[in-house]
Amino acid sequence: MSTNDLAFGSNQVETLNDPPAAAPRATTLVAELRRWLAEGRYPAGARLTEETVAQDLGVSRTPVRLAFRTLAQEGLLEVAGKRGFVVRAFSADDVRCAVEVRGVLEGLAARRLCERGLDAATLAVFEQCLADGEAVLARGTLEPGDIERWSALNARFHAALVDGAGSRVVADAIARNDHLPFASADSITLEAEALDRETVKLQVAQLQHRLIVDALRSGESARVEALVREHALIGVRYAPLFGLQPVLASAPASGPASVPAAAPTSAAR
């Protein structure tokens, strides 16, 4: 398996049937399939089976089964029959709109948290996330093992924002929006051939995390709302600034995101 693309997202922990020294985690497999869907490797309407995808990836059916469940929860796949899935049709505009909606909802959550007051327990979660982010980026370049670590800290950071708002209405709205393709804060992709630029992108994300925490500490509710809304756009708006390929860049502005099939690539989330 090659390592042309590197991506990460949902925090699965099962391993693939590769040698232990090089075995990527199922987080990597989920993210690899996510990127294949974005690139049109499996076009909209295509029926996927565990056997076929496992063969394409060179893994057993078990991690593929787990990946299908995650991707169905994210809205990328739809159940078709007892054991099959169909690739859901979506457009680049759908993705951008869903991400913008998440930014609005998380911004609202952050503003509510700020107005309620940042308690010591929530601040401790944020500070640990910031420390973990610094550790991931300390070498100045990303490595495959950093995928799991960033995915985990990013998930904790965003969960703390939502939980701290103290609003089930906001939390439920975000949970529903997360079922749309690429809408979740955990749907992050990286290009392995451009890790220097991907490192800079995550450095910007880490800085944004710091600014968000700073605004929460200072009680600046309007500022933190604006910062969180901007932070949500890093995956869909920032890529060209770093010379990177945006998610669904080759998808049409409207209609299904089905582009010519690309050669299979492997995720080294």
SVG drawing of the C-alpha trace seen along z (x, -y; Angstrom):
<svg xmlns="http://www.w3.org/2000/svg" viewBox="-33 -40 45 51">
<polyline fill="none" stroke="black" stroke-width="0.4" points="0.0,0.0 1.3,-3.4 1.1,-6.5 0.1,-9.2 -2.6,-10.5 -2.7,-10.7 -6.0,-11.5 -7.6,-11.1 -10.9,-11.5 -13.1,-9.2 -11.3,-7.7 -11.5,-4.0 -8.8,-1.9 -9.0,1.5 -5.9,2.4 -5.5,3.8 -4.0,7.1 -0.5,5.6 2.7,6.3 2.6,4.7 5.5,2.4 3.7,0.7 0.1,1.3 -2.0,-1.8 -5.0,-2.0 -8.6,-1.8 -8.7,-5.6 -6.5,-5.6 -8.6,-3.2 -11.8,-5.2 -10.0,-8.3 -8.6,-6.6 -12.1,-5.6 -13.4,-9.1 -10.8,-10.5 -11.5,-7.9 -15.2,-8.9 -14.3,-12.6 -12.1,-11.9 -14.7,-9.7 -12.8,-6.4 -16.2,-5.0 -18.7,-7.3 -22.2,-8.3 -24.6,-5.4 -22.0,-2.7 -22.8,0.3 -20.0,1.3 -19.5,4.6 -17.0,5.6 -15.4,8.2 -14.8,5.8 -13.4,2.9 -11.3,5.3 -9.7,6.6 -9.1,3.0 -7.4,2.1 -5.6,5.4 -7.1,5.9 -9.6,8.2 -13.3,7.6 -13.5,6.8 -11.9,3.3 -13.9,2.5 -17.1,3.4 -16.2,1.0 -15.3,-1.7 -18.6,-1.3 -20.5,-1.9 -18.5,-5.1 -18.9,-6.4 -22.7,-5.7 -22.9,-7.7 -21.1,-10.5 -23.6,-10.4 -21.1,-9.3 -22.8,-5.9 -26.3,-4.6 -27.4,-1.1 -28.6,1.0 -29.8,4.4 -28.6,6.5 -24.8,6.3 -24.3,3.7 -23.9,-0.1 -24.4,-2.6 -22.3,-5.8 -24.4,-8.8 -24.7,-11.6 -23.5,-15.0 -22.0,-18.1 -19.1,-20.4 -21.7,-23.0 -23.4,-20.5 -20.1,-20.0 -19.3,-23.7 -22.7,-24.6 -22.6,-21.8 -19.2,-23.0 -20.5,-26.6 -23.5,-25.4 -21.2,-23.6 -19.2,-26.8 -22.3,-28.7 -23.5,-26.1 -20.1,-25.7 -19.7,-29.4 -23.0,-29.7 -21.8,-27.0 -18.6,-28.9 -20.4,-32.1 -22.8,-30.4 -19.8,-28.8 -18.1,-32.2 -21.3,-33.9 -21.8,-31.1 -18.2,-31.4 -15.3,-29.1 -15.1,-26.6 -11.8,-25.0 -12.6,-21.5 -13.4,-22.7 -10.3,-25.0 -8.2,-22.0 -9.5,-20.0 -8.6,-22.9 -5.2,-23.3 -4.5,-19.6 -5.6,-19.7 -3.3,-22.7 -0.4,-20.8 -1.1,-17.7 -1.2,-19.8 2.2,-21.4 3.6,-17.8 2.2,-16.7 3.8,-19.6 7.0,-19.8 9.1,-18.1 8.1,-20.6 6.8,-17.9 4.1,-15.4 4.6,-11.6 2.0,-8.8 1.8,-8.3 0.6,-11.9 -2.7,-11.1 -4.2,-9.4 -2.9,-12.0 -4.2,-15.1 -7.6,-13.4 -8.0,-12.6 -7.1,-16.0 -9.2,-17.8 -12.2,-15.7 -11.8,-16.5 -11.4,-20.2 -14.5,-20.5 -16.5,-18.3 -15.5,-20.5 -16.8,-23.6 -20.2,-21.9 -20.5,-20.3 -19.5,-23.6 -22.4,-25.4 -24.8,-23.6 -27.4,-23.4 -28.9,-20.1 -30.6,-21.9 -27.2,-23.1 -25.5,-19.7 -28.3,-17.9 -28.2,-20.3 -24.5,-19.7 -24.9,-16.0 -27.4,-16.0 -25.2,-18.2 -22.3,-15.8 -24.2,-13.2 -23.7,-15.2 -20.7,-14.4 -17.4,-16.0 -19.4,-18.2 -17.9,-16.8 -15.0,-18.5 -13.3,-15.1 -13.3,-14.9 -9.8,-16.1 -7.6,-15.1 -3.9,-15.4 -1.8,-15.0 1.2,-12.8 3.2,-14.3 2.8,-17.7 3.5,-17.1 5.5,-20.3 2.4,-22.4 0.1,-20.1 2.2,-20.8 1.7,-24.5 -2.0,-24.0 -2.2,-22.2 0.0,-24.9 -2.6,-27.4 -5.3,-25.2 -3.3,-24.9 -3.0,-28.7 -6.7,-29.1 -7.3,-26.7 -5.1,-28.9 -6.9,-32.1 -10.3,-30.5 -9.1,-29.5 -7.6,-33.0 -11.0,-34.6 -12.8,-32.3 -10.4,-33.2 -11.0,-36.9 -14.8,-36.6 -14.9,-37.9 -18.1,-36.2 -18.4,-37.9 -14.7,-37.4 -14.8,-33.7 -17.9,-33.1 -16.2,-34.7 -13.0,-32.7 -14.8,-29.4 -16.8,-30.1 -13.6,-30.9 -11.8,-27.8 -14.5,-25.6 -13.5,-26.8 -9.9,-25.6 -10.7,-22.4 -12.7,-23.9 -11.3,-27.4 -7.6,-27.3 -6.2,-24.5 -5.4,-26.8 -3.6,-29.2 -1.1,-26.5 -0.9,-25.1 -3.0,-22.1 -5.9,-20.3 -9.2,-21.3 -11.6,-18.5 -14.0,-17.8 -12.0,-20.3 -12.9,-18.3 -16.6,-17.8 -19.2,-19.9 -20.6,-23.0 -23.9,-21.2 -25.1,-17.7 -23.4,-14.4 -19.8,-14.5 -18.9,-11.8 -15.7,-12.4 -13.6,-10.1 -12.2,-7.2 -8.7,-7.8 -6.1,-5.1 -6.3,-3.7 -4.1,-5.3 -3.3,-4.4 -3.6,-6.4 -0.3,-6.1 -7.3,-11.2"/>
</svg>
